[in-house]
Amino acid sequence: MIQKTRKGNDFFSEVLDAVAIFNLLRSFFWQKLWHKWLLPLLLILFCLSASQSAYAEKPVFVTPPSQPTEVKIGLYLIAIDKISPTSSTFPTFDAEMFLDMKWHDPRLAFDPEKVGTDREVFLEHAAELELERIWWPDVEIENGQGGRKTEKLILIISADGMVEYEERFVVTIETNFDLHQFPFDQQDLEVDIESFAWDERYVVFVPMKEKIGNKTDHAGSEWRVTDVSTEIRSEREIRSDHDFSEFIFNVHVERLPGYYLWHVSPLFIIIVLSWSAFWMEGEAMPGRMGRSFIALLTVVAFHRIISNMMPHIFYMTFLDSMVLIAYFFTGIGIIENVIVNRHEVKGDHDRANRIDRRARWLVPLSFVILSGLSVLIYFT
């Protein structure tokens, strides 16, 4: 009986110990959670509630201050990071740019003495929140691919209601290439900016010349920016029955042809060397024909190699025309060998030699004339 009582007391004591340990752990973790998680969370919720209340106190303007509202706009090219290879079916270019806009909204005017400053400055996320409260042109890059990525954003509202919007962004833009003069071509890379929501009844863009330009010390390995220009157009979009005011920013670039010249120049050296047969009077015809066919096969192989850098388009470029001329004059050498061989077989060696002597100056001269005509056709 005494043993049973002791065992019962031991069990009761263990239960009390377990409860005490549980209470201790609960108190410990509650304090940790309270200080580390619950208290900061409540503070964050309180701040958000206060900011939303302050935000709700401000009036929201979703209509333009006037019709139309004149929006001054400027665009500055910082860098062109990438231009699609010439062989791309749908060419694009990646650009880093700075956008600047100004417009006047008298509804946003305030008393500097009450606010304590003559202008309010909003940065990054605060600027995005403020743009949801006020009216703004809601611009987009119409020919952008996938939207622009904003890196920096500043919104400044002056006491008189003047609004300044400054944004640094990167974007991929679709473009079209005119490659008739490739590889000596020049391209216009166009950036089209317009309002997504407001047609020209509400928004009219006016270029700010002092905010338009490009960084002159930036240069790529294949392209060089020569100039920039702007214009304002009226464009009809499917989303509206009215035209939209569109700001066009043209980046004029020219290709640096050195890479292509170094790879194509051996082709013309091969052509010139194939004409050496014209100076080999009396040489056995198999040797002359072998040399000419080797030159032709070399041109074919060379063309296959450089075709990877050629644009995949339906019209002929300047470089295509020069490759075609290379084929033609390599073939001329083979035809000349056949004619000379016929006279050699007939025993008319003098006439065969005369043909060789005439070919020495007539073929190179024809090559120069035909190449010159190609230049005139493509560059005039």
Secondary structure, DSSP 8 states (H G I E B T S, - for coil): -HHHHHHHHHHHHHHHHHHHHHHHHHHHHHHHHIIIIIHHHHHHHHHHHHHHHHHHHS----S-SSSSEEEEEEEEEEEEEEE--TT-SS-EEEEEEEEEEEEE-GGG---HHHHTSSEEEEETHHHHHHHHHS----EEETTBSS--EEEEEEEEEETTSEEEEEEEEEEEEE-----TTTTS-EEEEEEEEEESS--TTTEEEEE-GGG-EE-TT---SSEEEEEEEEEEEEEE-TT-SSEEEEEEEEEEEEE-THHHHHHHHHHHHHHHHHGGGGG-TT--HHHHHHHHHHHHHHHHHHHHHHGGGS---SS--HHHHHHHHHHHHHHHHHHHHHHHHHHHHHT-HHHHHHHHHHHHHHHHHHHHHHHHHHHHHHH-
